[in-house]
Amino acid sequence: MNAFARDTVTLIAERAARLLAGLAVAVFCARVLGPREYGLYSYAVSLVVLFSVLGQAGLDQILVRELVRRDGAADQTLMAALSLRVVGSVGAGALALLTVSVASPPELPAALLVSLLALAGVLQTSHTIDAWLQAQQRFRASSAAKTVAVLLAAVARILAVLSSAPLLGLALVSIGEAALTGVLLGLAASRRGLRLRNAVAAFDREERHRLWLLARPMLASSFAVALYARADVFLLGQLSARSEVGQYSAAASLSEAFYLLPIALMTAASPRLAERYRTDEAAFHRECLALVRYSSLAGFCVALTLTALAEPLVAVVYGDAYPRTAQILAVHAWSTWMVFVSVASEPWYLQQGLQRAYLRKTMLAATANLLLNLWLIPRYGGVGAAIATVVSYALSAFGGNLLWRDTRGFFFRQVRAMLLLPLPRGRL
């Protein structure tokens, strides 16, 4: 087994463990809390996640690439990224608190939940070390650290839900998980050559400014992605009953659990594709289309299976308390297909410096998502939000590429890959 295959298997195994643990906990929480309480917690989480992209500072797509390219100055790049993310995460928490204070009804204890979850977001900036491990292709060390933290947090969440203050307990577990993951990643990186004291001393303002200029377009696009990924739950909370938020979140938990699989594949593939683009551009383009093809096929199979099994699956998993969840899941499942295509297509934009093209399509998808949610939620509730999600994800994954000249060729090649038609050779 070659190195890429080993890394892919390792990361998929880690994501599978996280998927199963996260899904089991989400199902347990939904059953114990019921649609209304589960809807309240999902509402608070969606609001924090909506602004949490500021804490990523637009670096999640480009940081591994920059660490690979600047191997001799990786310490400077790492600390510059960490400083940007700390500032961004503090700002994200402040914006989330401001929004919840204006938008939430008096009976919702969202301010406390958002405050605690925002603190977890600040602690997650320590996970920047994971990018260094990925750049060094130390995937097993990274996966082990994160898997341990996820499994311990899963047990803690089950205990928290059974406590007298389940929502508060869940938020506190998020803080503990973020801190533990950061500590374990730091220990793993230290054992493999990263000297944290040297990295702190290597902080350079010019490098931070350089990273910021590179990340700005990606920050805007990441916020657009968060907008069309999380605005559905927030708008459901504003335009419908809290129990409808719970019904929708229960369906989304089942389909979104599979989003981790293409992310695992791309985490393993990103360093390889960055190197391939430098040494053999034609091979880079062929591998990008191959990734789109096989990811699309996998995503289609997952979506079809979830749709076909929606009713019996929801009946077994959630019971009678979630009567509308099966109908919502049958629609929302198709967002999984679009996520598989979108994630597999990202290297094509990033390696060629097409961040502005990436921003255009994500802004288009975010705008469509907001307008469709505002139109469909009052009429169809959670089903309307699911329709809006699928349409906006399709625009982001490939549909938006048709509208602009510099991405139109890639659109037709994406479609050929998704339909399993023969692929052209050479540049896209």
C-alpha positions in Angstrom: 0.0 0.0 0.0 1.5 3.4 -1.0 1.7 6.4 1.2 -1.3 8.1 -0.3 -3.5 5.0 0.2 -2.3 4.6 3.8 -3.0 8.3 4.6 -6.5 8.0 3.0 -7.4 4.9 4.9 -6.1 6.5 8.2 -8.1 9.6 7.6 -11.3 7.8 6.5 -11.0 5.6 9.6 -10.7 8.7 11.8 -13.6 10.4 10.1 -15.7 7.2 10.3 -15.0 7.1 14.1 -16.0 10.7 14.4 -19.0 10.2 12.2 -20.3 7.2 14.2 -19.6 8.9 17.5 -21.1 12.2 16.5 -24.2 10.5 14.9 -24.7 8.3 18.0 -24.6 11.3 20.3 -26.8 13.4 18.1 -29.4 10.7 17.9 -29.2 10.1 21.7 -29.5 13.8 22.4 -32.5 14.2 20.0 -34.4 11.3 21.6 -33.7 12.4 25.2 -34.3 16.1 24.7 -37.2 16.0 22.3 -37.8 18.2 19.3 -38.2 21.5 21.2 -35.1 21.3 23.5 -33.0 19.8 20.7 -34.2 22.6 18.4 -33.1 25.2 21.0 -29.6 23.8 21.2 -29.3 23.4 17.4 -30.4 27.0 17.1 -27.6 28.2 19.4 -25.0 26.0 17.7 -26.0 27.2 14.2 -25.6 30.8 15.3 -22.1 30.2 16.6 -21.0 28.2 13.6 -22.4 30.9 11.3 -19.8 33.3 12.6 -17.1 30.8 13.5 -15.6 31.1 10.0 -14.1 34.4 11.2 -12.1 32.3 13.6 -10.7 30.3 10.7 -9.6 33.6 9.1 -10.0 32.1 5.6 -6.9 29.9 6.2 -8.5 26.5 6.3 -8.2 26.0 2.6 -4.7 27.5 2.0 -2.7 27.0 5.2 -1.5 23.4 4.4 -0.5 24.6 1.0 1.5 27.5 2.4 3.2 25.3 5.0 4.3 22.9 2.2 5.6 25.8 0.1 7.4 27.5 2.9 8.9 24.5 4.6 12.0 26.4 5.7 9.8 29.2 7.3 6.9 27.0 8.5 7.2 28.3 12.1 6.6 31.9 11.0 3.6 30.8 8.9 2.1 28.7 11.7 2.3 31.5 14.3 1.0 34.1 11.8 -2.0 31.9 11.1 -2.6 31.3 14.8 -2.6 35.0 15.6 -5.1 35.7 12.8 -7.4 33.0 14.0 -7.3 34.2 17.7 -8.4 37.7 16.6 -11.0 36.3 14.3 -12.5 33.9 16.9 -12.9 36.6 19.5 -14.6 38.8 16.9 -16.8 35.9 15.9 -18.0 35.3 19.5 -18.8 39.0 19.9 -20.9 39.0 16.7 -22.7 35.8 17.7 -23.6 37.3 21.1 -24.8 40.6 19.5 -27.0 38.7 17.1 -28.6 36.4 19.7 -29.3 39.4 21.9 -31.3 41.0 19.1 -32.9 38.0 17.4 -33.8 35.5 20.2 -37.1 35.4 22.1 -36.9 36.0 25.9 -37.6 32.4 26.9 -34.6 31.1 25.0 -31.4 30.8 27.2 -29.4 31.3 24.0 -27.1 34.1 25.3 -25.5 31.7 27.9 -25.2 28.9 25.4 -23.8 31.1 22.7 -21.2 32.5 25.2 -20.0 29.1 26.1 -19.9 27.8 22.6 -18.1 30.9 21.5 -15.4 30.3 24.1 -15.0 26.8 22.6 -14.5 28.5 19.3 -11.6 30.6 20.7 -10.0 27.4 22.1 -10.3 25.8 18.7 -7.7 28.2 17.4 -5.1 25.9 19.0 -6.1 23.3 16.4 -4.0 25.3 13.9 -1.2 22.9 14.8 -3.1 20.2 12.9 -2.2 22.0 9.6 1.5 21.6 10.4 1.0 17.9 11.0 -0.9 17.6 7.7 1.8 19.5 5.8 4.4 17.1 7.3 2.0 14.2 6.2 1.8 13.0 9.8 -1.8 12.1 9.4 -1.9 9.2 11.8 -0.7 11.4 14.7 -3.3 14.0 13.9 -6.0 11.4 13.5 -5.2 9.7 16.8 -5.2 13.0 18.7 -8.6 14.0 17.3 -10.2 10.6 17.6 -9.3 10.3 21.3 -10.8 13.7 22.0 -14.0 13.0 20.0 -14.6 9.7 21.7 -14.1 11.1 25.2 -16.3 14.1 24.4 -19.0 11.7 23.1 -19.1 9.9 26.4 -19.2 13.3 28.2 -22.1 14.5 26.1 -24.2 11.4 26.9 -23.6 12.1 30.6 -24.4 15.8 30.1 -27.8 15.1 28.4 -28.8 12.9 31.4 -27.9 15.6 33.9 -30.3 18.2 35.3 -29.1 20.9 33.0 -28.5 19.1 29.7 -28.1 22.2 27.4 -25.5 23.8 29.7 -23.7 20.5 30.0 -23.5 20.1 26.3 -22.0 23.5 25.9 -19.4 22.9 28.7 -18.4 19.6 27.0 -17.7 21.6 23.8 -15.3 23.7 25.7 -13.5 20.7 27.2 -13.3 19.0 23.8 -11.8 22.0 22.1 -9.1 22.3 24.9 -8.3 18.6 25.0 -7.9 18.4 21.2 -5.5 21.4 21.2 -3.4 19.8 23.9 -3.2 16.4 22.2 -2.4 18.0 18.8 0.4 20.1 20.5 1.9 17.0 22.1 1.7 15.1 18.8 3.4 17.9 16.9 6.1 18.3 19.6 7.0 14.6 19.4 7.4 15.0 15.6 9.7 18.0 15.6 7.7 21.1 16.1 9.3 23.3 18.8 6.4 25.4 20.1 8.8 27.9 21.9 10.7 28.4 18.7 7.5 28.8 16.8 6.3 31.5 19.2 9.6 33.3 18.8 9.3 33.1 15.0 6.2 35.3 14.9 6.6 37.8 12.1 4.1 40.6 11.3 5.0 40.7 7.6 4.2 37.0 7.3 0.9 37.6 9.1 0.1 40.4 6.6 1.1 38.2 3.7 -1.2 35.4 4.9 -4.0 37.9 5.5 -3.8 39.1 1.9 -4.0 35.5 0.6 -6.8 34.6 2.9 -9.1 37.5 2.5 -10.9 36.2 -0.6 -11.2 32.8 1.1 -12.6 34.3 4.3 -15.4 36.0 2.3 -16.2 32.7 0.5 -16.0 30.7 3.8 -18.5 33.1 5.4 -20.7 32.6 2.3 -20.4 28.8 2.7 -21.3 29.1 6.4 -24.2 31.3 5.5 -25.8 28.9 3.1 -24.9 25.9 5.4 -26.2 27.3 8.7 -28.7 30.1 7.8 -31.4 27.4 7.4 -31.5 26.5 11.1 -31.3 30.2 12.2 -34.1 31.2 9.8 -36.2 28.3 10.9 -35.8 29.4 14.4 -37.0 32.9 13.5 -39.8 31.9 11.1 -41.2 28.7 12.6 -41.7 26.8 15.8 -38.7 25.6 17.8 -40.0 22.0 17.4 -39.6 22.4 13.6 -36.0 23.3 14.2 -35.6 20.1 16.1 -37.3 18.1 13.3 -35.0 19.6 10.7 -31.9 19.3 12.8 -32.6 15.6 13.4 -32.8 15.0 9.6 -29.7 17.1 8.9 -27.7 15.2 11.5 -28.2 12.0 9.5 -27.2 13.4 6.1 -24.5 15.8 7.3 -22.7 13.0 9.2 -21.5 11.8 5.7 -19.9 15.2 4.9 -16.8 14.1 6.8 -15.9 11.4 4.3 -15.0 13.7 1.3 -13.2 16.0 3.7 -11.1 13.1 4.9 -10.2 12.3 1.3 -9.2 15.8 0.5 -7.2 16.2 3.6 -5.1 13.3 2.5 -5.0 14.4 -1.1 -4.2 18.2 -0.6 -0.4 17.9 0.0 -0.1 15.4 -2.9 -2.1 17.7 -5.3 -0.1 20.8 -4.2 3.1 18.9 -5.1 1.6 17.6 -8.3 0.7 21.0 -9.5 4.3 22.2 -9.1 5.8 19.2 -11.0 3.2 18.0 -13.6 0.3 20.3 -14.2 -1.4 18.0 -16.7 -1.4 15.2 -14.2 -2.8 17.6 -11.6 -5.8 18.3 -13.8 -6.4 14.6 -14.6 -6.3 13.8 -10.9 -8.7 16.6 -10.0 -11.3 15.3 -12.4 -10.8 11.7 -11.2 -11.5 12.9 -7.7 -14.7 14.7 -8.8 -15.8 11.6 -10.6 -15.3 9.1 -7.8 -16.5 11.5 -5.1 -19.6 12.3 -7.1 -20.4 8.6 -7.5 -19.9 8.0 -3.7 -22.1 11.0 -2.8 -24.9 9.9 -5.2 -25.0 6.4 -3.7 -25.2 7.9 -0.1 -28.0 10.3 -1.1 -30.0 7.6 -2.9 -29.7 5.2 0.0 -30.7 7.9 2.6 -33.7 8.9 0.5 -34.9 5.3 0.0 -34.5 4.4 3.6 -35.7 7.7 5.1 -39.0 6.5 6.7 -37.8 3.3 8.3 -34.5 4.9 9.3 -36.1 7.8 11.1 -38.7 5.4 12.8 -35.9 3.3 14.1 -33.5 6.1 15.1 -35.8 8.8 16.5 -39.1 7.0 17.2 -42.5 8.7 17.0 -41.4 12.1 18.4 -40.1 13.3 15.0 -43.0 12.7 12.5 -41.8 15.2 9.9 -38.1 14.2 9.9 -38.4 11.5 7.3 -39.9 13.8 4.8 -37.2 16.4 5.4 -34.4 13.8 5.2 -35.6 12.5 1.8 -34.9 16.0 0.4 -31.9 17.0 2.5 -30.1 13.8 1.7 -29.3 15.2 -1.8 -27.1 17.9 -0.3 -24.7 15.1 0.5 -24.1 14.5 -3.2 -23.4 18.1 -3.8 -21.0 18.3 -0.8 -19.0 15.4 -2.2 -18.7 17.1 -5.6 -17.9 20.5 -4.0 -15.1 19.3 -1.7 -13.5 17.3 -4.5 -13.5 20.3 -6.7 -11.8 22.7 -4.3 -8.2 21.9 -5.2 -8.8 23.1 -8.8 -9.6 26.6 -7.5 -7.0 26.8 -4.8 -3.9 25.5 -6.6 -4.5 27.9 -9.6 -5.2 30.9 -7.4 -8.8 31.2 -8.4 -10.0 32.4 -5.0 -12.1 35.1 -6.6 -13.9 32.6 -8.8 -14.5 30.5 -5.6 -15.9 33.6 -3.9 -18.2 34.4 -6.7 -19.9 31.0 -6.7 -20.2 30.8 -3.0 -21.7 34.3 -2.8 -24.2 33.2 -5.5 -25.1 30.1 -3.5 -25.4 32.1 -0.2 -27.7 34.7 -1.9 -29.9 31.9 -3.4 -30.1 30.1 0.0 -31.2 33.2 1.9 -33.9 34.1 -0.7 -35.2 30.6 -1.0 -35.3 30.1 2.7 -37.2 33.3 3.2 -39.7 32.2 0.5 -40.0 28.5 1.3 -39.8 28.2 5.1 -43.1 30.1 5.8 -44.8 27.8 3.2 -43.2 24.4 3.9 -41.2 24.7 7.1 -38.3 22.3 7.4 -38.9 20.7 3.9 -38.6 24.2 2.4 -35.3 24.7 4.2 -34.1 21.4 2.8 -35.0 22.4 -0.7 -33.2 25.7 -0.3 -30.1 23.8 1.0 -29.9 21.4 -1.9 -30.4 24.1 -4.6 -27.8 26.4 -3.0 -25.3 23.5 -2.6 -25.7 22.6 -6.2 -25.0 26.1 -7.3 -21.9 26.1 -5.2 -20.7 22.7 -6.2 -20.9 23.1 -10.0 -23.9 25.2 -11.2 -22.4 28.6 -10.6 -19.3 27.7 -12.7 -21.5 27.9 -15.8 -22.0 31.7 -15.4 -18.4 32.9 -15.8 -15.9 32.4 -18.6 -12.9 31.4 -16.4 -14.8 28.5 -14.8 -17.2 27.5 -17.6 -14.8 24.9 -19.0 -14.5 23.3 -15.6 -18.3 23.2 -15.3 -18.6 21.0 -18.4 -15.9 18.7 -17.2 -17.5 18.5 -13.8 -20.7 17.4 -15.5 -19.0 14.8 -17.6 -17.3 13.5 -14.5 -20.5 13.4 -12.6 -22.2 11.5 -15.4 -19.3 9.1 -15.7 -18.6 10.1 -19.3 -15.1 10.0 -20.8 -12.9 12.8 -19.6 -10.7 15.1 -21.8 -6.9 15.1 -21.3 -4.7 18.1 -20.6 -5.4 21.4 -18.9 -9.0 22.4 -17.9 
